[in-house]
Amino acid sequence: VIKITIEGMTCSGCEAHIESEVNKLDGVLKVDADYEAANTIVQYDETKVDLLNIETAILSTGYKIVK
C-alpha cells in the first residue's frame, strides 16, 4: 500500500479520472483517490506492478505528484 500526494484534484471527477487510469494497470488491487485530502492510496501487488508505473499512470492524467 502506498499513499501518494497529488496536486490539482478539485472534484470527484478528478478522483474518478485518476482511479480509472491506475486501475488499468495489472497488479493494482484497489485505488482510492481523495481530492479533499489531496492524495491517492493504492493497494498493489509488487510482483506485478511497481511504483514508477503507478506514478506514470497518475501523471498521464495531468495531475502533479508532490514528493
N, CA, C and O atoms as a GROMACS GRO file, in nm:
protein
  268
    1VAL      N    1   0.085  -0.118   0.000
    1VAL     CA    2   0.000   0.000   0.000
    1VAL      C    3   0.089   0.124   0.000
    1VAL      O    4   0.186   0.133   0.076
    2ILE      N    5   0.055   0.219  -0.086
    2ILE     CA    6   0.130   0.344  -0.096
    2ILE      C    7   0.032   0.461  -0.095
    2ILE      O    8  -0.076   0.454  -0.154
    3LYS      N    9   0.071   0.568  -0.028
    3LYS     CA   10  -0.008   0.691  -0.026
    3LYS      C   11   0.069   0.795  -0.106
    3LYS      O   12   0.184   0.826  -0.074
    4ILE      N   13   0.006   0.848  -0.210
    4ILE     CA   14   0.070   0.944  -0.300
    4ILE      C   15  -0.003   1.078  -0.289
    4ILE      O   16  -0.124   1.084  -0.306
    5THR      N   17   0.072   1.183  -0.262
    5THR     CA   18   0.014   1.317  -0.255
    5THR      C   19   0.004   1.374  -0.395
    5THR      O   20   0.102   1.373  -0.470
    6ILE      N   21  -0.114   1.424  -0.430
    6ILE     CA   22  -0.140   1.471  -0.566
    6ILE      C   23  -0.192   1.614  -0.562
    6ILE      O   24  -0.279   1.648  -0.481
    7GLU      N   25  -0.139   1.696  -0.649
    7GLU     CA   26  -0.179   1.836  -0.660
    7GLU      C   27  -0.266   1.855  -0.783
    7GLU      O   28  -0.236   1.804  -0.890
    8GLY      N   29  -0.376   1.929  -0.767
    8GLY     CA   30  -0.457   1.966  -0.882
    8GLY      C   31  -0.596   1.905  -0.886
    8GLY      O   32  -0.677   1.946  -0.968
    9MET      N   33  -0.625   1.807  -0.799
    9MET     CA   34  -0.760   1.750  -0.798
    9MET      C   35  -0.855   1.850  -0.732
    9MET      O   36  -0.824   1.907  -0.628
   10THR      N   37  -0.972   1.871  -0.795
   10THR     CA   38  -1.068   1.967  -0.742
   10THR      C   39  -1.209   1.912  -0.723
   10THR      O   40  -1.296   1.981  -0.670
   11CYS      N   41  -1.234   1.788  -0.766
   11CYS     CA   42  -1.369   1.734  -0.757
   11CYS      C   43  -1.368   1.582  -0.766
   11CYS      O   44  -1.264   1.520  -0.785
   12SER      N   45  -1.486   1.522  -0.751
   12SER     CA   46  -1.496   1.377  -0.758
   12SER      C   47  -1.466   1.325  -0.898
   12SER      O   48  -1.425   1.210  -0.914
   13GLY      N   49  -1.485   1.408  -0.998
   13GLY     CA   50  -1.448   1.369  -1.135
   13GLY      C   51  -1.298   1.350  -1.148
   13GLY      O   52  -1.252   1.262  -1.220
   14CYS      N   53  -1.223   1.434  -1.078
   14CYS     CA   54  -1.077   1.421  -1.077
   14CYS      C   55  -1.038   1.288  -1.013
   14CYS      O   56  -0.950   1.217  -1.063
   15GLU      N   57  -1.104   1.255  -0.903
   15GLU     CA   58  -1.078   1.128  -0.835
   15GLU      C   59  -1.104   1.011  -0.930
   15GLU      O   60  -1.023   0.919  -0.940
   16ALA      N   61  -1.217   1.015  -0.998
   16ALA     CA   62  -1.254   0.907  -1.089
   16ALA      C   63  -1.155   0.894  -1.203
   16ALA      O   64  -1.123   0.782  -1.245
   17HIS      N   65  -1.105   1.005  -1.254
   17HIS     CA   66  -1.007   1.004  -1.363
   17HIS      C   67  -0.880   0.932  -1.319
   17HIS      O   68  -0.830   0.845  -1.392
   18ILE      N   69  -0.828   0.966  -1.204
   18ILE     CA   70  -0.708   0.901  -1.152
   18ILE      C   71  -0.734   0.754  -1.124
   18ILE      O   72  -0.655   0.668  -1.163
   19GLU      N   73  -0.844   0.724  -1.057
   19GLU     CA   74  -0.876   0.585  -1.024
   19GLU      C   75  -0.888   0.500  -1.149
   19GLU      O   76  -0.840   0.386  -1.151
   20SER      N   77  -0.950   0.553  -1.252
   20SER     CA   78  -0.967   0.480  -1.378
   20SER      C   79  -0.833   0.446  -1.442
   20SER      O   80  -0.812   0.333  -1.485
   21GLU      N   81  -0.744   0.543  -1.449
   21GLU     CA   82  -0.614   0.521  -1.513
   21GLU      C   83  -0.528   0.423  -1.434
   21GLU      O   84  -0.466   0.334  -1.493
   22VAL      N   85  -0.524   0.438  -1.304
   22VAL     CA   86  -0.439   0.350  -1.222
   22VAL      C   87  -0.496   0.208  -1.221
   22VAL      O   88  -0.420   0.111  -1.221
   23ASN      N   89  -0.628   0.194  -1.220
   23ASN     CA   90  -0.690   0.062  -1.221
   23ASN      C   91  -0.663  -0.016  -1.349
   23ASN      O   92  -0.680  -0.138  -1.351
   24LYS      N   93  -0.621   0.050  -1.455
   24LYS     CA   94  -0.589  -0.018  -1.581
   24LYS      C   95  -0.462  -0.103  -1.568
   24LYS      O   96  -0.440  -0.194  -1.648
   25LEU      N   97  -0.380  -0.074  -1.468
   25LEU     CA   98  -0.254  -0.145  -1.452
   25LEU      C   99  -0.275  -0.283  -1.392
   25LEU      O  100  -0.347  -0.299  -1.293
   26ASP      N  101  -0.212  -0.383  -1.453
   26ASP     CA  102  -0.218  -0.519  -1.400
   26ASP      C  103  -0.144  -0.522  -1.266
   26ASP      O  104  -0.030  -0.475  -1.258
   27GLY      N  105  -0.206  -0.575  -1.165
   27GLY     CA  106  -0.143  -0.582  -1.034
   27GLY      C  107  -0.197  -0.480  -0.935
   27GLY      O  108  -0.168  -0.489  -0.815
   28VAL      N  109  -0.275  -0.384  -0.983
   28VAL     CA  110  -0.336  -0.287  -0.892
   28VAL      C  111  -0.462  -0.352  -0.833
   28VAL      O  112  -0.549  -0.398  -0.906
   29LEU      N  113  -0.469  -0.354  -0.701
   29LEU     CA  114  -0.580  -0.420  -0.633
   29LEU      C  115  -0.690  -0.322  -0.594
   29LEU      O  116  -0.809  -0.356  -0.601
   30LYS      N  117  -0.652  -0.201  -0.552
   30LYS     CA  118  -0.751  -0.102  -0.511
   30LYS      C  119  -0.691   0.038  -0.521
   30LYS      O  120  -0.574   0.058  -0.490
   31VAL      N  121  -0.772   0.133  -0.566
   31VAL     CA  122  -0.729   0.272  -0.576
   31VAL      C  123  -0.836   0.358  -0.509
   31VAL      O  124  -0.955   0.344  -0.537
   32ASP      N  125  -0.793   0.447  -0.421
   32ASP     CA  126  -0.886   0.538  -0.355
   32ASP      C  127  -0.828   0.679  -0.360
   32ASP      O  128  -0.742   0.715  -0.280
   33ALA      N  129  -0.876   0.759  -0.456
   33ALA     CA  130  -0.832   0.898  -0.468
   33ALA      C  131  -0.925   0.986  -0.386
   33ALA      O  132  -1.046   0.963  -0.381
   34ASP      N  133  -0.868   1.087  -0.321
   34ASP     CA  134  -0.945   1.177  -0.235
   34ASP      C  135  -0.900   1.321  -0.263
   34ASP      O  136  -0.794   1.363  -0.219
   35TYR      N  137  -0.982   1.395  -0.337
   35TYR     CA  138  -0.942   1.531  -0.374
   35TYR      C  139  -0.934   1.624  -0.253
   35TYR      O  140  -0.849   1.714  -0.250
   36GLU      N  141  -1.019   1.604  -0.154
   36GLU     CA  142  -1.016   1.691  -0.036
   36GLU      C  143  -0.888   1.672   0.046
   36GLU      O  144  -0.835   1.767   0.102
   37ALA      N  145  -0.839   1.548   0.052
   37ALA     CA  146  -0.715   1.519   0.124
   37ALA      C  147  -0.592   1.534   0.034
   37ALA      O  148  -0.479   1.529   0.082
   38ALA      N  149  -0.616   1.553  -0.096
   38ALA     CA  150  -0.509   1.569  -0.195
   38ALA      C  151  -0.415   1.449  -0.200
   38ALA      O  152  -0.294   1.464  -0.210
   39ASN      N  153  -0.475   1.327  -0.193
   39ASN     CA  154  -0.391   1.210  -0.205
   39ASN      C  155  -0.466   1.094  -0.269
   39ASN      O  156  -0.588   1.096  -0.286
   40THR      N  157  -0.389   0.993  -0.303
   40THR     CA  158  -0.443   0.870  -0.356
   40THR      C  159  -0.374   0.755  -0.285
   40THR      O  160  -0.252   0.753  -0.272
   41ILE      N  161  -0.452   0.659  -0.239
   41ILE     CA  162  -0.398   0.541  -0.174
   41ILE      C  163  -0.415   0.424  -0.270
   41ILE      O  164  -0.525   0.399  -0.320
   42VAL      N  165  -0.304   0.354  -0.296
   42VAL     CA  166  -0.306   0.245  -0.393
   42VAL      C  167  -0.258   0.117  -0.325
   42VAL      O  168  -0.151   0.112  -0.266
   43GLN      N  169  -0.341   0.013  -0.334
   43GLN     CA  170  -0.300  -0.121  -0.291
   43GLN      C  171  -0.262  -0.195  -0.417
   43GLN      O  172  -0.337  -0.198  -0.514
   44TYR      N  173  -0.143  -0.256  -0.416
   44TYR     CA  174  -0.098  -0.324  -0.537
   44TYR      C  175  -0.008  -0.442  -0.505
   44TYR      O  176   0.049  -0.451  -0.397
   45ASP      N  177   0.004  -0.530  -0.602
   45ASP     CA  178   0.091  -0.647  -0.593
   45ASP      C  179   0.227  -0.608  -0.649
   45ASP      O  180   0.242  -0.586  -0.770
   46GLU      N  181   0.326  -0.598  -0.562
   46GLU     CA  182   0.459  -0.552  -0.602
   46GLU      C  183   0.529  -0.646  -0.699
   46GLU      O  184   0.627  -0.608  -0.763
   47THR      N  185   0.479  -0.769  -0.713
   47THR     CA  186   0.539  -0.862  -0.808
   47THR      C  187   0.487  -0.839  -0.950
   47THR      O  188   0.542  -0.892  -1.046
   48LYS      N  189   0.379  -0.760  -0.962
   48LYS     CA  190   0.319  -0.736  -1.094
   48LYS      C  191   0.332  -0.592  -1.144
   48LYS      O  192   0.334  -0.569  -1.265
   49VAL      N  193   0.342  -0.497  -1.052
   49VAL     CA  194   0.348  -0.355  -1.091
   49VAL      C  195   0.435  -0.282  -0.989
   49VAL      O  196   0.435  -0.315  -0.871
   50ASP      N  197   0.509  -0.182  -1.037
   50ASP     CA  198   0.593  -0.107  -0.943
   50ASP      C  199   0.544   0.037  -0.930
   50ASP      O  200   0.458   0.083  -1.005
   51LEU      N  201   0.602   0.107  -0.834
   51LEU     CA  202   0.561   0.243  -0.805
   51LEU      C  203   0.577   0.336  -0.925
   51LEU      O  204   0.494   0.423  -0.947
   52LEU      N  205   0.682   0.317  -1.003
   52LEU     CA  206   0.704   0.402  -1.121
   52LEU      C  207   0.588   0.392  -1.219
   52LEU      O  208   0.544   0.493  -1.274
   53ASN      N  209   0.537   0.271  -1.242
   53ASN     CA  210   0.423   0.253  -1.332
   53ASN      C  211   0.298   0.324  -1.278
   53ASN      O  212   0.222   0.384  -1.354
   54ILE      N  213   0.278   0.316  -1.148
   54ILE     CA  214   0.163   0.381  -1.086
   54ILE      C  215   0.176   0.532  -1.098
   54ILE      O  216   0.079   0.600  -1.134
   55GLU      N  217   0.294   0.584  -1.069
   55GLU     CA  218   0.316   0.729  -1.080
   55GLU      C  219   0.299   0.776  -1.224
   55GLU      O  220   0.244   0.883  -1.248
   56THR      N  221   0.346   0.698  -1.320
   56THR     CA  222   0.333   0.734  -1.461
   56THR      C  223   0.185   0.741  -1.500
   56THR      O  224   0.145   0.831  -1.574
   57ALA      N  225   0.105   0.647  -1.452
   57ALA     CA  226  -0.039   0.648  -1.481
   57ALA      C  227  -0.104   0.773  -1.423
   57ALA      O  228  -0.189   0.835  -1.487
   58ILE      N  229  -0.066   0.810  -1.302
   58ILE     CA  230  -0.121   0.931  -1.240
   58ILE      C  231  -0.080   1.054  -1.319
   58ILE      O  232  -0.164   1.140  -1.348
   59LEU      N  233   0.046   1.064  -1.354
   59LEU     CA  234   0.095   1.181  -1.429
   59LEU      C  235   0.027   1.192  -1.565
   59LEU      O  236   0.010   1.302  -1.617
   60SER      N  237  -0.010   1.078  -1.624
   60SER     CA  238  -0.076   1.080  -1.756
   60SER      C  239  -0.212   1.147  -1.750
   60SER      O  240  -0.266   1.187  -1.854
   61THR      N  241  -0.269   1.161  -1.631
   61THR     CA  242  -0.399   1.227  -1.616
   61THR      C  243  -0.386   1.379  -1.610
   61THR      O  244  -0.486   1.450  -1.615
   62GLY      N  245  -0.262   1.428  -1.598
   62GLY     CA  246  -0.240   1.572  -1.596
   62GLY      C  247  -0.222   1.631  -1.457
   62GLY      O  248  -0.199   1.751  -1.443
   63TYR      N  249  -0.233   1.548  -1.355
   63TYR     CA  250  -0.213   1.596  -1.218
   63TYR      C  251  -0.067   1.582  -1.179
   63TYR      O  252   0.008   1.507  -1.242
   64LYS      N  253  -0.027   1.655  -1.076
   64LYS     CA  254   0.112   1.657  -1.033
   64LYS      C  255   0.128   1.578  -0.903
   64LYS      O  256   0.047   1.589  -0.812
   65ILE      N  257   0.234   1.498  -0.897
   65ILE     CA  258   0.267   1.425  -0.775
   65ILE      C  259   0.359   1.512  -0.691
   65ILE      O  260   0.457   1.566  -0.741
   66VAL      N  261   0.326   1.526  -0.565
   66VAL     CA  262   0.406   1.606  -0.472
   66VAL      C  263   0.491   1.510  -0.388
   66VAL      O  264   0.438   1.421  -0.322
   67LYS      N  265   0.622   1.531  -0.392
   67LYS     CA  266   0.711   1.443  -0.315
   67LYS      C  267   0.774   1.517  -0.202
   67LYS      O  268   0.852   1.459  -0.126
   0.00000   0.00000   0.00000
